[in-house]
């Protein structure tokens, strides 16, 4: 991939500080390459865990009204996040699992590069939670830049 071939950059955000750094990185890259940025947020509410009594939980569907409200809030937050960022030409909110939606959206929009933040989880946390960034790197149709926040 040459810099001249980078025209569309997909940035996935969960609105964290790390995602904000990823957006900053993507904006700088977009200015350098003359590219446009699409900002994506994935609402992952296909199911949630509802507590019974004590430590017992079971998966339960989230009511459609709740999903619609969360999506509306996500759109507003995405707009606020992109406010003043001339490089951001599209804002997309999708519902599903981020690890699957990010590569699929990259294919859909014809992205040349994906930029994601990494929370830097290690050990048991990563084992149980999994790593969206790692999955995206393994399954993306284009190169992926993973941005980390420097340790203090």
N, C-alpha and C positions, 0 to 999 in steps of 0.2 A: 504494500500500500504506500503510495506516495502522498505527500501533503496535498498535492493538487487534486487527488481523488477524494478528499474529505469534503463533502458538500452538506451532508446531513448528520448531525450528532444527536443521539438520543441520550437524555439524562434521566435516570430514574431517581426519584426522590421519595423519602419517607418523612421529610421535613425535619430531619435531625441536623445537628451541627456538621456531621460528616457529609451528609447529602448537600448541605450548603457549600461546603468546600468543593465537592464534586461539580456543582453548578458553576462556581467561580472558575475552576480549572477548564470546564467545557466552554465557558464564555471566552476565556483567553485563547483557547484553541480555535474557536469559531472566528474570532477576530484575525488570528494569524492565517487561517486557511480560507477566509472568506466564506465560511459555512454558516448554516442556520442551525438553531438548537430547538429540539422538541423536548418539552418537559413532561414526564410521565409520572403519575402517582397511581399505585395499585392499592385498591381497597380490598383487603383480604378478610372478608366476612362470610365466606361460604358456609362456615359453621363455626360455632364457638362452644366453649365448655361451660355448661350450666352446673353450679354446685348443687348437690343434693344436701344431705345433712353430714356434717363432719367433713372428712377429706374426700368423699366420693364425688365424682363428677361424671357427666356423660355428654357426648356431643349433641347439640341441638341446632336446628336451623335458625338463622337470624330472620326475624320478620321483615318482609319486603319494605315496610315503611321505615324501619330502622336503617336498612341498607340505603334507601333513597336519601335519608337525612345525612348519613355519613358521606355519601357521594357528593351531596350539595356542599357540605362543609369542606370536603377535599377540593372541590372546584374553586371555592372562594379562597382557600389557603394557597392553592396553586397559582391563582391570579395574583395574590399578594406576594408570593415568592418570586414571580416573574416580573413584578412591577419595576419598571425602569431598566429592564434587561432587554435592550434592543435586539440582541442575538436570538432571544426566545421568540420564535414565530408561531409555535403551536403548543397547546397545552392539552394533555389527554389524561382523563381519569378512566381507569378500567377496574373491573371487579374480578377477582380471581386470586391465584397464587402468583406472587411477584416473580418467583423463579421461572415460571412458565410464560407469564404475560410479557416480561421484558424482552426475551428473544423473539417472541411472536410479533410484538409491536415493531421491533427493529426490522423484521422482514416486511411487515405491512407498509411501513413508511419509506422503505428503501434506505435505511440508515447505513452510513459508512463506518460509523464508530459509535460505541456505547460507552458511557461514563457512569460509574456507580460508586457510591461510597462504601467503605468497609468499616464495620464496627470493631474489627480486630478481635473477635471472640476466639478463645483458645480452649483446648481441653474438653472437659465434659460439657461445657456450655455449647460449644460448636457441635459436639456429638449429638446432643439432644435437640438443639434448635436448628441446626443445619446452617449452611452459609448460602444466602441468596447470591452474593457476589461470586462465590466459587462455582455455583451451578450455572450462573450466567456465563462465566468465562468458559466453562466446558461445553455449553450448548449454543452459544451465540453464533449467528451467521457471519459476524464481522468482528474485528478486533475490539477488545474491551480494555478500558483503562479503569483500574480500581484505585480510588483516591482514599488515603488514610489521613486522619488528623494526627499531626505530630504529637508525640508524647511530651508532656510538660516537664 
